[in-house]
Amino acid sequence: MTENTDDLQEVEQLSDAYRRIRSEIAKVIVGQENVIGQLLIALLSSGHCLLVGVPGLAKTLLISTLANILDLKFSRIQFTPDLMPSDITGTEIIEEDRSTGKRVFKFVEGPVFANVILADEINRTPPKTQAALLQAMQEHEVTSAGQTFTLEEPFFVLATQNPIEQEGTYPLPEAQLDRFMFHVNVDYPSSDEEQTIVRTTTVTLDHRLDKILSGKEIIELQRLVRRVPVSEHLIQYAVDIARATRPNHDGAFDFIKNWVSWGAGPRASQYMILAAKTRAILDGRPTPGPDDVRFAALPVLRHRIVTSFNAEADGVDTTAIVNRLLEKVKPKG
């Protein structure tokens, strides 16, 4: 990113918008600072997010509030066992052309034709329906009856998942998990935050939210992120972290060989660098450093590592594996 006047103005605009967005979200959402930060980083990096947490932690409310603040078309899809792929992508209907009297097929767009898609409890629907989102998430397109329809930009899928209720659920396949830039864990609020939640949600309040950014402005800011320069040493660091998750990699750590069946692919290092770029300019820095990559490593890697039976027997999850990996892998140069 060249330090010209336009770029500097865009960086200032992004930093100001980021502060205003967080201020508006705080009118509705109490706490969850880390979750909100990761969600906005993913959004500005053109990535999708999977939010995992128990019911009642305002995951759905957070996503709908964000869509409202950003003045984007919002669509909520409640995933259920009987949901069909056409319920997401859309379907063809027969319509009579009044001018000719002939019957023609017309495609009726489904809820995926929006800017922000809330895929609520995404693991409650069978794999066939889950797969309906795959093409949309990767190519930002939908194919129906041999026709391909381009989705409007910007396009984000923000999915929620309940980690404790597994009966009647269908775990997401690895191919779909890999489409999510971040896996964000939503934890319980602190005692003070919970008191504030109870106090503010048991009275009548009128939260009027201001529109901060339009879709066009978001696209421009996403392009700004792509122009942020990154050193070769930092790219090497992100690649080293991703490669170190693979048990069959030369020089793999013993704990990786013992606890990991499959490691992360190249998309992990791509997302770590994109997230590092975004975090840096949101913090007012012209280029990211190792701390930015380390920050991105956990939400990027925790859903891309497949643990072995040994890890399950030892009570070790992917979060513990990534944290240990970050202690071992150091930046070069």
C-alpha positions in Angstrom: 0.0 0.0 0.0 1.6 3.2 -1.1 1.4 6.0 1.4 -0.5 8.4 -0.8 -3.2 10.8 0.4 -6.1 8.6 -0.8 -4.8 5.5 1.1 -4.2 7.5 4.3 -7.7 8.9 4.1 -9.1 5.4 3.6 -7.2 4.1 6.6 -8.5 7.0 8.7 -12.0 6.3 7.4 -11.7 2.6 8.2 -10.4 3.3 11.8 -13.2 5.8 12.3 -15.9 3.4 10.9 -14.5 0.6 13.1 -14.9 2.7 16.3 -18.4 3.8 15.3 -19.5 0.3 14.5 -18.3 -1.0 17.9 -20.0 1.9 19.6 -23.3 1.2 17.8 -23.1 -2.6 18.6 -22.4 -1.7 22.3 -25.9 -0.2 22.4 -27.4 -3.7 22.0 -24.6 -6.2 22.9 -23.0 -6.2 26.3 -19.4 -7.3 26.4 -18.1 -9.9 23.8 -15.3 -7.5 22.7 -13.1 -10.3 21.3 -16.0 -11.8 19.4 -17.0 -8.5 17.9 -13.4 -7.7 16.9 -12.9 -11.1 15.2 -16.3 -10.7 13.4 -15.3 -7.3 12.0 -11.9 -8.5 11.0 -13.4 -11.4 9.0 -15.9 -9.1 7.4 -13.2 -6.6 6.2 -11.1 -9.6 5.0 -14.0 -10.9 2.9 -14.3 -14.0 5.1 -17.1 -16.0 6.6 -17.5 -16.8 10.3 -18.7 -19.7 12.4 -19.8 -18.6 15.8 -19.9 -21.5 18.4 -21.5 -21.0 21.8 -24.3 -22.2 24.0 -27.8 -20.8 23.6 -28.6 -17.3 25.0 -25.2 -15.6 24.3 -26.7 -13.2 21.8 -25.0 -14.8 18.7 -28.0 -14.2 16.5 -28.7 -10.8 17.9 -25.0 -9.8 17.3 -25.2 -10.8 13.6 -28.5 -9.1 12.9 -27.3 -5.9 14.7 -24.2 -5.9 12.6 -26.1 -6.2 9.4 -28.4 -3.4 10.5 -25.5 -1.0 11.3 -23.8 -1.8 7.9 -27.0 -1.0 5.9 -26.8 -4.4 4.2 -29.5 -6.7 3.0 -29.9 -9.3 5.8 -31.4 -12.8 5.5 -31.8 -15.3 8.3 -32.1 -19.0 7.5 -33.2 -21.2 10.4 -31.6 -24.6 9.6 -33.9 -27.5 10.5 -33.8 -31.3 9.6 -36.5 -30.8 6.9 -34.8 -27.9 5.1 -34.2 -28.5 1.4 -31.4 -27.0 -0.8 -34.0 -25.1 -2.8 -35.2 -23.4 0.4 -31.8 -21.7 0.5 -30.8 -21.1 -3.1 -34.2 -20.6 -4.7 -36.5 -22.6 -7.0 -38.0 -22.4 -10.5 -41.8 -21.9 -10.9 -44.0 -22.0 -13.9 -45.4 -18.5 -14.8 -47.8 -17.5 -17.6 -46.5 -14.8 -19.9 -49.6 -12.5 -20.2 -48.4 -11.0 -23.5 -48.0 -14.4 -25.3 -50.1 -16.7 -23.2 -47.2 -19.1 -23.0 -46.0 -20.7 -19.8 -42.4 -20.1 -18.9 -40.0 -21.0 -16.1 -39.0 -18.3 -13.7 -36.3 -18.5 -11.1 -37.4 -17.2 -7.6 -34.4 -16.2 -5.5 -34.0 -17.9 -2.2 -32.7 -16.2 1.1 -29.1 -16.7 0.1 -29.5 -13.7 -2.3 -28.6 -11.2 0.4 -25.4 -9.5 1.7 -25.3 -11.0 5.2 -26.6 -14.5 5.6 -27.3 -15.7 9.2 -27.2 -19.5 9.0 -28.7 -20.2 12.4 -27.8 -23.6 13.9 -26.2 -24.7 10.7 -25.5 -28.2 12.0 -29.2 -29.0 12.4 -29.7 -29.7 8.7 -28.5 -32.7 6.7 -25.3 -32.6 4.6 -27.3 -32.2 1.3 -28.7 -28.9 2.5 -25.5 -27.8 4.1 -23.8 -28.3 0.8 -26.1 -25.8 -0.9 -24.1 -23.1 0.8 -20.7 -24.4 -0.5 -20.8 -22.8 -3.9 -22.2 -19.5 -2.6 -19.5 -19.3 0.1 -16.6 -20.0 -2.2 -17.6 -18.6 -5.7 -20.3 -16.2 -4.6 -22.6 -17.8 -7.1 -25.6 -20.1 -7.1 -26.4 -22.6 -9.9 -30.0 -23.8 -10.4 -31.4 -25.8 -13.3 -28.2 -25.2 -15.3 -28.2 -21.5 -14.8 -25.6 -19.6 -12.7 -26.6 -16.5 -10.8 -24.0 -14.1 -9.3 -24.6 -13.0 -5.7 -24.5 -9.3 -4.8 -21.3 -8.1 -3.1 -20.4 -7.9 -0.4 -21.4 -11.4 0.7 -20.9 -13.0 4.1 -22.1 -16.2 5.7 -22.2 -15.9 9.5 -23.2 -19.3 10.9 -24.1 -20.3 14.5 -23.7 -23.6 16.1 -24.6 -25.1 19.5 -21.6 -27.1 20.9 -23.5 -29.0 23.7 -26.6 -30.4 21.9 -25.5 -33.1 19.5 -28.7 -35.2 19.2 -30.3 -34.7 15.9 -27.4 -32.7 14.4 -25.1 -33.3 11.4 -21.5 -32.2 11.9 -20.2 -29.9 9.2 -17.9 -31.7 6.6 -14.3 -30.6 6.6 -14.7 -29.1 3.1 -17.4 -26.7 4.4 -15.6 -25.9 7.6 -12.6 -24.9 5.5 -14.8 -22.2 3.8 -15.1 -20.4 7.1 -12.3 -17.9 7.7 -12.8 -17.9 11.5 -14.1 -20.3 14.1 -15.2 -17.9 16.9 -15.9 -19.3 20.4 -18.6 -17.3 22.2 -18.1 -17.6 25.9 -20.3 -16.7 28.9 -20.3 -13.1 30.0 -18.5 -11.9 33.2 -20.5 -11.4 36.3 -20.6 -7.6 35.8 -21.6 -8.0 32.1 -24.3 -10.5 33.1 -25.8 -8.0 35.6 -25.8 -5.3 32.9 -27.5 -7.7 30.5 -30.3 -8.5 33.0 -30.7 -4.8 33.9 -31.0 -3.6 30.3 -33.1 -6.4 28.9 -35.8 -6.4 31.5 -36.9 -2.8 30.9 -38.3 -1.1 27.8 -35.5 0.3 25.7 -35.5 1.8 22.2 -32.2 1.1 20.5 -31.9 3.3 17.5 -28.9 2.3 15.5 -27.1 4.5 13.0 -26.1 3.2 9.6 -22.3 3.4 9.4 -21.1 1.9 6.1 -22.8 1.0 2.8 -22.0 -2.1 0.8 -20.0 0.0 -1.7 -17.9 1.4 1.1 -17.2 -2.0 2.5 -16.0 -3.3 -0.8 -13.6 -0.3 -1.1 -12.3 -1.0 2.4 -11.8 -4.7 1.5 -9.7 -3.6 -1.4 -7.7 -1.4 0.9 -6.9 -4.4 3.1 -5.5 -6.3 0.0 -3.1 -3.4 -0.6 -1.5 -3.5 2.8 2.2 -4.7 2.4 3.5 -7.7 4.2 7.1 -8.8 4.6 8.3 -12.1 3.3 9.4 -13.1 6.8 5.8 -12.7 8.0 4.4 -14.8 5.1 7.0 -17.4 6.0 5.9 -17.3 9.6 2.2 -17.9 8.7 3.2 -20.8 6.3 5.4 -22.3 9.0 2.5 -22.3 11.5 0.1 -23.9 9.0 2.6 -26.5 7.9 3.5 -27.4 11.5 -0.1 -28.6 12.1 0.5 -31.5 9.6 1.6 -34.8 11.3 3.1 -36.1 8.1 5.2 -33.0 7.5 9.0 -33.4 7.8 10.1 -32.3 11.2 6.6 -32.4 12.7 6.5 -32.0 16.5 5.9 -35.2 18.5 2.7 -33.8 20.0 1.4 -33.1 16.6 2.1 -36.6 15.4 0.4 -37.9 18.6 -2.7 -35.7 18.7 -3.4 -34.7 15.1 -4.8 -36.8 12.2 -5.0 -34.1 9.6 -3.6 -30.6 9.6 -4.6 -27.3 8.0 -4.3 -26.6 4.3 -2.9 -23.6 2.4 -6.1 -21.6 3.0 -5.1 -21.3 6.7 -2.0 -19.3 6.0 -3.8 -17.1 3.5 -6.4 -16.3 6.1 -3.8 -15.6 8.8 -2.1 -13.0 6.6 -5.4 -11.4 5.6 -6.5 -11.2 9.2 -3.1 -9.8 10.2 -3.4 -7.1 7.6 -6.8 -6.1 8.7 -5.9 -6.1 12.4 -2.9 -3.9 11.7 -4.7 -1.1 9.8 -7.6 -1.2 12.3 -5.0 -0.5 14.9 -3.6 2.4 12.8 -0.4 0.5 11.8 0.7 0.5 8.1 1.9 -3.2 8.1 1.3 -6.2 10.3 3.7 -8.0 12.6 4.1 -11.4 14.2 1.6 -10.6 17.0 -1.1 -10.1 14.4 -0.4 -13.5 12.9 -0.5 -15.1 16.3 -3.8 -13.4 17.1 -5.3 -14.8 13.9 -3.8 -18.3 14.3 -6.4 -19.6 16.8 -9.7 -18.6 15.1 -8.2 -19.7 11.7 -6.8 -23.0 12.8 -9.1 -24.4 15.5 -11.6 -25.8 13.0 -9.0 -26.9 10.4 -7.2 -29.4 12.7 -8.6 -32.9 12.9 -7.6 -34.4 16.3 -6.8 -38.1 16.7 -8.2 -40.6 19.2 -5.1 -40.0 21.4 -6.0 -36.4 21.7 -9.6 -37.3 22.7 -8.3 -39.8 25.2 -5.9 -37.2 26.7 -8.6 -34.6 26.9 -6.8 -32.3 24.4 -8.7 -30.0 22.0 -7.6 -28.0 19.0 -7.3 -24.8 21.1 -4.7 -26.4 23.3 -2.9 -27.8 20.3 -2.7 -24.4 18.6 -1.6 -22.6 21.7 1.2 -25.1 22.2 2.2 -24.8 18.5 2.5 -21.0 18.9 5.0 -21.6 21.7 7.1 -23.8 19.5 7.0 -22.0 16.1 8.9 -18.7 16.1 9.2 -16.1 13.3 12.4 -16.1 11.4 14.5 -13.0 10.6 
